[in-house]
Amino acid sequence: MNLKDTPIYSRTIWRWQFQRNLTQTEIHEKCLVRITLNPSSINPGETLYVNIPKLAEGIVIVPNSVVLVFNLSVAGHANNILVNNVGRNLVTSFKVKFGGEILQDTQRYDLLQTYNDLFLTKEEREDRLKQGISSVNMRKIRTNAGDKVTTDAGEVALAAVHNTKYRIPWDHPILNDHGVFYPKALPNHLLFELTFAPVKDIVIYSDETKPPNYTTTNLELEYQAISSDYLAEQARASYQSGKEFFYENILLHKTFTIFKPNESVINEHVNIPRRSMTGILCLFTEAHTAGTRDSEKFMNPNIKSISVNIDGIPNLLFSKGMEPSDAWDSIKKRMGKEGWLNEKKIISTQLINMLCGLTYEPIQTMEFMEEG
């Protein structure tokens, strides 16, 4: 079995294969499994280590079903609440290991996934209450804030269903994009390391008379499992024949502060020892004081042009440089979704960040210059 950090090619094929196989075999047992983790709670800034369990013979894990569920509450002033989409913002570092080898090590995972979720359709976002996407007042009701409004009976009833229970989606292509996952047939555990965010990035507060805090308790790993010898043997055979898992390894290159209007030109040099690179994504956020973070606010820096040099050769990606009108097409290709967002909404909501480059050739060095 090979694990490669190349782009995802087989997502659609394997999901279709999984659905087709389900129609060809008898499903003996299907179950929603929740396993209490040890430790079952974690503090801000700490790292949680989770192994995907081996399970028994013939038991496979359904794609897109693995999540981390928990109770989340805030402390401090009576009006303290959680940031929007807290399920994404809780994890600042996301690391994946297999047999001691690091498959993925993404810092500021929270920014990347929060930005991705802004491209969900309106209906998809409305269905992410378990993840913490909701209106301000819903967040107030769920944290029992003193200034909550309870005049909407439907909103109050919905909040009572979920209460303080939230979830973190386990978005990794090895689990989601390659058919059923059969951990019993693998020689090693698939290990995930999640580092939780500091309080200032999770809790919205204005009064520090009582120190703000958040607590994460009753941690459980949740997934759907199917008992099927047919699916298990198919997965085992593919592993033994050298099945390759394709996925993207997203690395944080650098974080820096832009002091506009003093800085109108930015030069960056990228030298990452990888055989291929899909591109460079720049996310721009606004500086904030502790307790005032708008978790879903990204800035449009109004970049006028981008010039990319690869291995010393200029303008390989855009012969005359990347212009503002090129940005939407680049972002749309990267997100790969047909959602409620279009170019007008992207511009008006300040979501037009920068994505340049799409190449599968070996790269030694890359330089890009932004003019704003």
N, C-alpha and C positions, 0 to 999 in steps of 0.2 A: 504494500500500500504506500503510495506516495502522496505527500502533502505539499502543494505548491502555492506560492503567494502570487500567482498570475491572475489576470482578470477573470471574472466569472463568465463562463461561456454556456454552461449546461443547465442553467436554472429552469428554463421552460421545459426542456427535454425530460429532466428527471422528475419534475412534478407531474407531467403527463404519464410517465412510466409508472409512478407510484399509484396514480388513480387507476390506470389500466390493470395493474396487478391486483388491486383490491377487488376488481370485478371477476378475476379469474380464480380466486381462491376463497375457501371458506374461512371466515373470521371466527375463531373460537371464543375470543374474549377481548373486549376493549374496555379500558379503564382509565379514568383520570386519577393520576397518582400524585400525592403530595407527601414529600419527605421532610420532616423537621430537621434542620441543620444543627450542627454542633460546632461552635456556639450558635445559639438561636437569636442572638442580638449583636449589634455592632454600633460603635460610636463614630461620630464624624472624624474623618481623616484616617480611619483604620482600613485594613485590607481584608477582604473576605475571600477564602479559598474554598472552591467548590469542585469536586470531582463528579463527572457524569457517571452514575452508578453502572456497574456491569450488568445487573439484572440476571434473570435466569435464562436457561436455554430456550430458544424459540420466542423470546420476548423482544420486540423491537420498539423504537421510539418514533412517533409520528412526526414528520417534518412540521416546522413552525409551531410546535406545541410547548417548547421548553421556556418557562418563565420563572422568575424569582418573585415570590409573593411574601408580604410582610405587613405588619402594622406600623404606621408612621404617625407620630404626634409631635406637636411643638410645645415648647415651654417658654416662659418669660411673661411679657405683657399680655393682657387679655385679648388684644387685637392682633397679635402675631398670626401670620398665615404662611402657607408654603408658596413657592414660585410655581408658575404654570408649567405643565409637563414635567412634574417632579420626578417621574419614573425615568426620564432620560437624564435629568440634571444631577441625579444622585451619584452617578458613576463618573469620576473624572479620569480614571485610568482603567483600561480594559486589556488584560493580558491573557493569551491562550497558550497552553503548553501541551506537548504530547511526547511522552518518553524522555523528558528532560529538555527537549528542543522547544525554543520559543517560536511559535507560529505567528503570533501577532502581539504587538506591544504598542497600543495606541494611547497617547496622552491627550487630555482634553477631549475624551470620548464624548463627554456631555455636550460640548459645542457642536460637534459633527452630527450627532444623532438628533439633537434638537433642530438643527438647520434642515436635516433631511425630512423631519416630520412636518415642517412648514409647507412641504409640497404635497401633503396628503389632501385628498378631497375634503370638502366640508362635511360630508357624511362620515368619512373615515375618522375625522377628528372628533366628531360628536360621539363616536363609538369608542373613544379612548379614555373614558372616565376612570377606568381602573388604573390607567397609566398616569392619571393626574391632569389630563387636558380638560379644562372647564372654564367657566366664567369666574370672575373674581368673587362673586357672591357665593357660588357653589363651593369654592375653596374656603371661604369664611365659615359656611355651614359645616363642612367636614372637619374643620379644626376647632369648631365651636367658639369662634371669635365673638367678642362682646358686641361688635357693631354689625353682625350679620343681619340680613333681612329674611324673614320667614313667611312672607305673604303669599308666595307661590307654593301651593300645596304639593304640586307635582315635583318641584325641585327639592323640597324638604323630604318627600317620600323616597326619591332617588338617592339622595345623600344618606338616608337611613339604611338603604340596602348595602351600600359599600362602606359607609362609616369611615374608619381610619385604615381600611385595607387597600393597599396599592400593589402594583406589580412593575417589574423591570423586564421588558422583552429580551430574550436571549438571542440577539440577532447575529448569528454567525453562519455563513454558508455551509460549513461542514454539517451542521445540524438541520439546516433548512432547505438546501438546494440540491441535495444529492440522493433523493429517495429516503427510505426509512434508514434510521441509524441503529446499528446492531453492535452495541458496545461489548457484548460477550465475546465477539469474534476478534476483537482487537487485542494486541499484546500489551498495551499500556492504557492507563486512564487518560481521558481528555480532561485537562484541568483548566479551570477559569479562575483568574485573580481579579477581583473588583475592588478598587480603592474608592472609598466614599468621600463626598465633597465636604468642604468646611461649612460651618454654620452660616457664614456670611453670604454664601452662594445659594442657600436653600431656604432660609427663613427671611421673610419680609417683616421688618420691624422699624419703629421710629423711636422707641423708648428703651434705653438700656439700664433703667433703674433695676429691673430684674433681668439678669443675663439671659439672652435668647439661646435656645438650644433646640435640637430635634433628636428624637429617639427612634431607633429602628428595632423592633422586637418581633418575635414569632416568625423568624425567617424560615421559609419553606421552598424547596425546589419542586416545581410543578411541571408535569408533562403527561401526555397521553401515550399509553402503551397498548400494543396489540400483541396478542398471543397468536402467532402464525408461523408454523414450521416452514411453510412455503416462502414467505417473505424473508425469514431469517436465513434460510439456506441460499437464497438468491444474493443476499447481502454478503454472506460469508464467502461465497464463490467469487464475487467481484473483488472483495478485499484480497483474497489469496491470489488472484490473477494480476494483482498490481494496480488496482483501482486508484485513480488520481482524483484528489479533491482540489478543485480550483476555487480560489478565494482571493480577495483583495486585502493586502496588508497596508494599512494606512498609518503613516508615521508623522508625528509632529516634528517639523523641521526647526521651527523657530517661533518665538513670541516676542514681539517688539512693540513699542509705543510710537505713534505718529503724532508729531506736534504741528498740526496744520494751523495757519497757512505757511509756517516757516519751512516745512519740508515739502517740496513740490516734486522731487525726484527721489525714488527709492531704488537702490541697487541691491540685489540679492544673489548670492552664489550658492548653488545646491550641488553637493557632491555626496551621493548616497550609493554605497556598493550594492547595487541591484542589477539584475540582468535586463530588466525592463521597467518602464514607468508609464502609468496611464495619464499622469498630469499633475499639476500643482493647483491646489485649492487654497485660496486665501479668504479667511473669514474675518470680517471687521466688526468689532463690538465697541460699545461706548463705555468709557470709564465710569465707574459708579462707586459710591461710598457703601460701606457695609450695611446690609439690611434694606437697600433700595434697588436691588437688581431686577431688571426686567429680563427674564430668562429667554424670551423669544424675540428680543430686539437686536437686529443686526443692522449695521450701518452701510450706506452706499457712499463710498469715498469719492465718487464722481471721477473715476480714473479716465484720463483722456486717451492714453495709448499705452501699449505694452510691447516691448521688444524682447524676444527670446533668442538667446544664443545657445546652441548645443554643440559641445566639443569645439568651441571656438568659431563655429560657423553661424553667422547671423541670419535671422528671419527665415528659419527653416519651417516654422509652423504657420506664420503669416508673413507673406512676402513684403508687405508694407506695414507690418506691425499690427497688433490686435487693437481694434477700435471699439468704442462704446457699443456700437450696434452689433458687434460679434459676441458680446457677453451673454445675452439671453440664449443664443443657440448652444453655446458651450455648457451653460448651466442645465439646459433642458436635456442635453445628451447625457450628462452625468447622472441626473436624477432618474431618468428613464421612466417617467410616470406621466400619465395623462390625468391631471388633477384639476382643481378649480383655479389654479394660478395660470395667468397668461403674462405676456410681457408688460402690459400696462399695470397689472396688479403688482408684479414684481418690482417695478420701478417705484410705484406709489407707496408700497409698504417697505421700501428700503432693503429689499432682500437681494438686490443684484450685487453679489460679491464677485470674486474673480476666479475663473477656472481656465487655465490655459494648458494646451498640450494634449496630444493623444498619440502616443507612439509605443510600439512594441519592440523597437530596436534597442540593442545595448547602448546605454548612455554612460559616459564617464563623468562629465560635468555639465551643468546647466546654469546659465545666468539669465536673469530677467530684470528689466528695468521698467518701472511704472512712472508715468508722469501724471500728476493730479492737479 
